[in-house]
Amino acid sequence: MRKLLAILIVLAAPVALAADGPSPSSKSILSEIAKEGGREVLWDLWGQEEAFGRVLSGVEAGEPTWLKVATQLRPFADGGASLSLDYAVARALPKAPEAVLAYVGHGLDIEYICTSPFIEPEPGVAEAYEREALAALSKIKVPALVPLAAECAKRVRLPDGA
């Protein structure tokens, strides 16, 4: 009986991340992850399309606390959720390349975030992303990140004729 009650309480708990409430902040999500665990928070968000979309928008902005949210949720993500998180981080790359690359090996994998984050983009979209990402990566001067930036740039480049 206690187990059933605990399950019901957990199912009722996602009020802090409700889609119809105010947008969750990165700090509130990190707090929820600390309390409930990344798996529970990710699947709560995944079940609320608007809330998950707001999280992805925050990650795409490239702000360090949102990138930390992505690193805390990513280990628990499967196909669709992992692709969404990876693409959101990849879209942050032109805006905050140092912040993104700082998480490589610390929750993010270069092969998933240094890519063209589009499935079937409109003409010119992938090319514009490539130009912006390569320009941002070329400006990295932090010695520890320079080799990562070079590797990332190789992965971001579109195949010839794309």
N, C-alpha and C positions, 0 to 999 in steps of 0.2 A: 504494500500500500504506500509506504514512504517513497519507493522508487517511482511509482505512478504520480504521486504528488510532486516529486522533484521534476519529473518530465513536464508536467503541466505548468509548473512555475517557469521552467526554462522556455517553454513555448510562448508563454505570455510576456516574457522579459524584454523582447526587442523594442520596447517603446522608445528608447533613446535613439534608435536609428529609423524610426518610422518615416516612410516616404512622404506622408502628408504634413509632417511637422517641418520645423525649420531645417535648413540644410545642415547635415552633421559636419562638425569641424574636424579637422585632422586630429586635433588634440583629444576630442571626445571619442573618436574612433580608436585612437591608440589607448585611451583609458579603458574602453570596452574590451579591446584585445587583451589588455593586461588582466582584466577581471574574468572574462569569459573564455578567452582563447581565440586564436586566429581562425580556426576552423568554424566555430560557431558564428563569429562576426561575419566572416566571408559569406557563409551560406544564408545568413539573415539578410545581408545586403543583396546578394544575388537574387533572392526571392522578391526583392523590392526594386523593380527596374529603375524607377526614378532616383532612388537613393544611391543605387550602384552607379548610375550615370553621373550623379553629382560627385561621387568619389573619383570616378575616372576623369572628370573635368578638372578636379583639384590636382590629380597626379599629372595630367597633361600640362598644367601651368608650371610645373617644374619646381614648386616650392619644396624645400627640404623635408618639412614634416609630412607633406603628402607623399613624397617619395618613400619616406620611412613607412607610411601606411602600406604602400604597395609591397615593400619588402616583408612586412609582417603578414600580409595576406597571401602572397604568392606561393609559399610552400604548401598551402592547403587547396590551391586552385587546380581544377582539372581543365580539360579542353577549352570550353568557351570562356570560362573565367580567367584562365591563365593567358589566353590569347588577348583578351580585353585588357588585362593588366599590363602585359608586355607591350602592346601597342600604345597604351596610354603613356608608359614610360618612354617608349621610342619617340612619341610625339613631343615629349618634354626635352628631348635631346638638343634640338636647335636653340631652345630657350635657356637651358641650364645644363650645358654639357659637363661641367665639372661636378655638379651635384649628382647627376645621373651616373657618371663613371665612378664616382666615389663609392657607389653601392655595388659595383661589379665585384663578385666574390663575397659579398656581404648581403646576400638575399636576392641578387639579380645576376643573371648569366648573360654575358656579352652576345652570345649567339641568338638570344631571343629579343634583346632590346636594341641591338645595332642592326636594324633592318629597315626596309621600307614598310611602314605600318599601314598598309592599305591592301585590301583584297582585290577590288576592281575599281581603281580610282578613275575619276574623270580625266580626260586628256590634260596633261601638264601638271597635275597635282603631285604625282610621285617625283617628277623631275624638279619641281619647286622645292619639295621636301629635301631631296638629295642635295641641291645647291645650298639650302639653309643649314642643313646638318653638317655638310662638309666644311662650310665657312666657319661654323661655330667650333667644330672639332679642331680646325687649323689654328685657332686662337688659344688653345690650351697651353699654358706655360708651366703648370705644376709638374715638376720632374717625375713624380710617381705616376701621374696620369698620362704623360706624353705617349708611352708605348701603348697604353689602352686606347688612346685617341686614334693612333695610327691603325691599330687593329680594327677598331670600330669603323673608321673611315672606309677600310677595305670592304667591310660587310654592308655598309650603307650604299655604296656605289651600285647603281643599277647596271644590269648586264648591257653590253653594247647593243644598240638597236632596240632597246626597250622603249 
